[in-house]
Amino acid sequence: MIVTGSVLALVHRDLIIWPAARHRLPAVYSQQLSVLSSGLMSYGPNFVDSFRRAAAYIDRILKGEKPASMPIQMPTKYQLVINLKTAKVLGLDVPAHLQQIADEVIE
């Protein structure tokens, strides 16, 4: 199951995570917080990096640059987070190469 990024999915993540686990559905989320709440894995933008880049934009605005003249930026860094505890509960083996490329592995 793929859970797309939205405020509702984040706020009601327990209503998604627990039924998915009960029905043994592997799920991929867009936010790390879902994995920290016992979701299987997430792949999405690195918000810390996005906030750092936003701070640079705020600095430019405070120095007088017009926001309308600044280009729109999209996330450039993404992170993969895997929860091995949840994988074990679901009876899944996460391949070693996937664990090696993950940015964070929860054991």
VENJO-V479106 format. One record per residue. BURIAL is I if it has 24 or more other C-alpha atoms within 12 Angstrom, else O. Layout:
# VENJO-V479106
burial-><BURIAL:BURIAL>
This chain:
# VENJO-V479106
burial-><O:O:I:O:O:O:O:O:O:I:O:O:I:O:O:I:I:I:O:I:I:O:O:O:I:I:I:I:I:I:I:I:I:I:I:I:I:I:I:I:I:I:I:I:O:I:O:O:O:O:O:O:O:O:O:O:O:O:O:O:O:O:O:O:O:O:O:O:O:O:O:O:O:O:O:O:O:O:I:I:I:I:I:I:O:I:I:O:O:O:O:O:O:I:O:O:O:O:O:O:O:I:O:O:I:I:O>
